[in-house]
Amino acid sequence: MNNKVMTKEWFNFQEKIAQHFRSLGVKAETNQPIKGIRTDHDLDVFVTSQYLCTNIKWVIEAKYWKTKVPKEKVLALRTIVDDIGADKGFIISEVGFQSGALEAAKNTNIVLYTFEELVLNSTNAIQGLILESFSRRIRFLEHKYYAHSKKIRIKYNLRNDFLDYPIQFSGNILIFMIYDAIFAAKNNNYPIALENYMLEKAGDNKADNFLELTNWLNLNLNWFDEKMYKAECEMILNYEYLPDINHIDTNFMSIYEAGLSLKGKSDEEKVIILKNFNLSIN
């Protein structure tokens, strides 16, 4: 790579790849020197993220060639990925790959794409990571919310009493709304209705795309977190902070999420999902 001739076409191709990743909200650097365990490497595009639920480190090789990429380039990238401890390596080709290259990439962390395939698949992958980070946040808040008794939640304005109407605020409604919105986004079911039917609200009543949804999720998760914080501070002052807190593991879906994930699944798929909760189908 150090001896590569920097043509205008190749440079534009490389920058187009980097810009695509930047548009997804992750960091993408071109011609990036990286020190590996064994040697230094000059990477075409280096993609990283430190704010998603799972940090990523991806190496991208931009092959603006008139011929298909051979097997040797796949093997070379596997060595680089291993040396710098990257999660994945991508080779992006304008015209495709030789059969040996495709075979060498099977069952490895090397991915071979055209630019169009990269746009589609990386968008889905990174949006999935972002949505999972939101899922973890609401799982944590759900644990905190239900750790308090119904009586305490009503007293500190975290929910309405039975048959109270109109509803001022309900953490229960908001939790389900957030799970529903994330589930809809994972299935790309836009526009997503976001009307909460409460007197209090944050954000718009509809998200037409991923960006609008992430804005709504951030607003509502921050709002919910703030309401929980203020309520718990009051509980402490009144000597009523007595949450029933068990171990919280946000890696696992909630029961409500599991129910959503059962939609449209076969009985065999449902069994696999429900095993995570020690449940069974009658």
C-alpha positions in Angstrom: 0.0 0.0 0.0 2.9 2.4 0.6 3.8 2.3 -3.1 0.3 2.9 -4.3 0.0 5.6 -6.9 -2.6 8.1 -5.7 -4.8 8.7 -8.7 -7.7 11.1 -8.7 -10.2 8.3 -9.3 -8.8 6.1 -6.5 -8.7 9.0 -4.1 -12.3 9.9 -4.9 -13.4 6.3 -4.4 -11.6 6.1 -1.1 -13.2 9.4 0.1 -16.6 8.2 -1.0 -16.2 5.2 1.2 -15.0 7.3 4.2 -17.8 9.8 3.7 -20.4 7.1 3.7 -19.3 5.9 7.1 -19.1 9.4 8.5 -22.7 9.9 7.4 -23.6 7.0 9.7 -22.1 8.8 12.7 -18.8 6.9 13.0 -15.2 8.1 12.6 -13.6 7.3 9.3 -10.0 8.3 8.5 -8.2 7.9 5.2 -4.6 7.0 4.6 -4.3 6.2 8.3 -1.0 4.9 9.6 -1.6 2.3 12.3 1.0 0.5 14.4 0.3 -3.3 14.7 1.9 -5.9 16.9 4.4 -6.9 14.3 4.7 -3.9 11.9 3.1 -0.6 10.8 0.3 -0.4 8.3 -1.0 2.3 6.0 -4.7 1.9 5.8 -6.9 3.2 3.0 -9.9 3.8 5.4 -9.9 3.1 9.1 -13.4 3.1 10.8 -13.8 3.4 14.5 -16.5 4.2 17.0 -16.3 4.8 20.8 -19.8 5.7 21.6 -21.8 2.7 20.4 -22.8 -0.1 22.6 -20.2 -2.2 21.0 -17.1 -0.3 19.9 -16.0 -1.1 16.3 -12.6 -1.1 14.6 -12.9 -1.8 10.8 -10.1 -1.8 8.2 -11.3 -0.9 4.6 -9.3 -1.5 1.5 -10.4 0.6 -1.5 -9.7 -1.3 -4.8 -10.5 1.0 -7.7 -9.3 -1.5 -10.2 -10.3 -2.5 -13.7 -9.8 -6.2 -12.8 -11.3 -8.4 -10.1 -9.5 -8.6 -6.8 -7.4 -11.8 -6.4 -7.1 -14.2 -3.4 -3.7 -12.7 -2.4 -5.3 -9.4 -1.4 -7.8 -11.2 0.9 -5.0 -13.1 2.6 -3.0 -9.9 3.0 -5.9 -8.1 4.6 -6.5 -11.0 7.0 -2.9 -10.5 8.2 -3.4 -6.8 8.7 -6.7 -7.2 10.6 -5.1 -9.8 12.9 -2.0 -7.6 13.5 -3.9 -4.5 14.6 -6.7 -6.3 16.4 -9.5 -5.1 14.2 -13.0 -6.5 14.3 -13.4 -6.8 10.5 -11.7 -6.1 7.3 -13.5 -5.0 4.1 -12.3 -5.0 0.5 -14.4 -2.7 -1.6 -14.1 -3.3 -5.4 -15.5 -1.6 -8.4 -15.7 -4.7 -10.5 -15.8 -7.6 -8.1 -13.7 -10.5 -6.9 -12.0 -13.6 -8.3 -13.4 -17.0 -7.2 -10.3 -17.6 -5.1 -10.8 -14.4 -3.2 -14.4 -15.2 -2.4 -13.4 -18.6 -1.2 -10.6 -17.2 1.0 -13.1 -14.8 2.7 -15.6 -17.5 3.7 -16.0 -18.0 7.4 -13.6 -15.2 8.2 -13.9 -11.6 9.4 -13.1 -10.4 5.9 -16.0 -9.0 3.9 -16.0 -8.5 0.2 -18.4 -5.9 -1.2 -19.0 -3.6 -4.1 -19.6 0.0 -3.0 -23.4 -0.4 -3.4 -23.3 -3.6 -1.3 -21.2 -1.7 1.3 -23.7 1.1 1.6 -26.7 -1.3 2.1 -25.0 -3.7 4.5 -22.9 -1.3 6.6 -25.9 1.0 7.0 -27.9 -1.8 8.4 -25.1 -3.0 10.6 -24.2 0.3 12.2 -27.9 1.3 12.6 -28.4 -2.0 14.4 -25.5 -1.3 16.8 -27.0 2.2 17.5 -30.4 0.7 18.1 -28.9 -1.9 20.5 -27.3 0.9 22.5 -30.8 2.4 22.9 -32.2 -1.0 23.9 -29.6 -1.3 26.6 -30.5 2.1 28.0 -34.2 1.4 28.2 -33.6 -2.0 29.7 -31.6 -0.4 32.5 -34.2 2.3 33.1 -37.0 -0.4 33.0 -35.2 -2.2 35.8 -34.9 1.0 37.8 -38.5 1.9 37.3 -40.0 -1.4 38.3 -37.7 -1.7 41.3 -40.0 0.7 43.0 -43.5 -0.4 44.2 -46.6 0.8 42.3 -47.6 2.9 45.3 -44.2 4.7 45.3 -44.3 5.2 41.6 -47.7 6.8 41.9 -46.7 9.0 44.8 -43.6 10.4 43.0 -45.5 11.0 39.7 -43.8 8.3 37.8 -47.2 6.8 36.7 -50.9 7.4 37.0 -53.2 5.7 39.4 -55.7 3.2 38.1 -58.4 4.9 35.9 -56.8 8.3 36.2 -57.5 10.3 33.1 -56.0 12.3 31.4 -52.7 10.7 32.1 -50.0 13.2 33.1 -47.1 10.8 32.8 -46.6 7.1 32.8 -43.2 5.4 32.8 -44.9 2.2 31.9 -46.4 3.7 28.7 -43.1 5.3 27.8 -41.1 2.1 28.3 -43.4 0.2 25.9 -43.3 3.0 23.4 -39.5 3.1 23.3 -39.4 -0.7 22.8 -42.0 -0.5 20.1 -40.1 2.3 18.3 -36.8 0.4 18.4 -38.5 -2.8 17.1 -40.1 -0.9 14.2 -36.8 0.7 13.3 -35.0 -2.6 13.3 -37.6 -3.8 10.8 -37.3 -0.5 8.9 -41.0 0.2 9.3 -41.1 3.9 8.8 -42.9 6.2 9.4 -43.0 5.3 13.1 -45.9 6.7 15.2 -44.7 8.2 18.4 -47.8 9.8 20.0 -47.8 8.9 23.7 -51.3 10.2 24.7 -49.9 11.8 27.9 -50.1 15.4 28.9 -46.3 15.4 29.2 -44.2 14.6 26.1 -40.8 15.0 24.5 -40.2 15.2 20.8 -42.4 14.8 17.8 -45.3 12.4 17.3 -43.7 10.7 14.2 -40.3 9.7 12.9 -40.0 9.4 9.1 -36.4 8.1 9.1 -33.6 6.8 11.3 -32.2 10.2 12.1 -35.5 11.5 13.4 -36.0 8.4 15.4 -32.6 8.6 17.1 -33.3 12.2 18.0 -36.7 11.1 19.6 -35.1 8.2 21.4 -32.3 10.4 22.9 -34.9 13.1 24.0 -37.2 10.5 25.6 -34.5 8.4 27.3 -32.8 11.5 28.7 -36.2 12.8 29.8 -37.1 9.5 31.5 -33.7 9.3 33.1 -34.1 12.8 34.5 -37.6 12.1 35.9 -36.3 8.9 37.6 -33.4 10.8 39.1 -35.5 13.6 40.5 -38.1 11.1 41.9 -35.4 9.0 43.5 -33.8 12.0 45.1 -37.1 12.9 46.7 -37.5 9.3 47.9 -34.1 9.4 49.6 -35.0 12.7 51.3 -38.3 11.2 52.5 -36.6 7.9 53.6 -38.7 6.0 51.0 -36.0 4.9 48.7 -36.4 1.2 49.0 -35.9 -0.3 45.5 -36.0 -4.1 45.0 -32.9 -4.2 42.8 -31.6 -7.5 41.4 -28.6 -8.0 39.1 -29.1 -5.9 36.0 -27.7 -7.4 32.7 -28.6 -5.2 29.8 -27.3 -7.7 27.3 -30.5 -9.7 27.5 -33.9 -8.7 26.1 -36.8 -7.9 28.4 -39.9 -10.0 28.4 -41.7 -7.3 26.4 -38.9 -7.3 23.8 -39.1 -11.0 23.6 -42.8 -10.8 22.9 -42.2 -8.3 20.1 -39.5 -10.5 18.6 -42.0 -13.4 18.4 -44.1 -11.6 15.8 -44.1 -13.5 12.5 -41.8 -16.2 13.8 -42.2 -20.0 13.3 -42.8 -22.2 16.3 -39.2 -23.4 16.1 -37.9 -19.8 16.1 -40.2 -19.0 19.0 -38.8 -21.8 21.1 -35.3 -20.5 20.6 -36.2 -17.0 21.7 -38.2 -18.1 24.7 -35.4 -20.4 25.9 -33.6 -17.2 27.0 -36.4 -16.6 29.5 -36.9 -20.2 30.6 -40.4 -20.1 29.1 -42.1 -22.7 26.9 -44.9 -22.9 24.3 -47.9 -24.9 25.4 
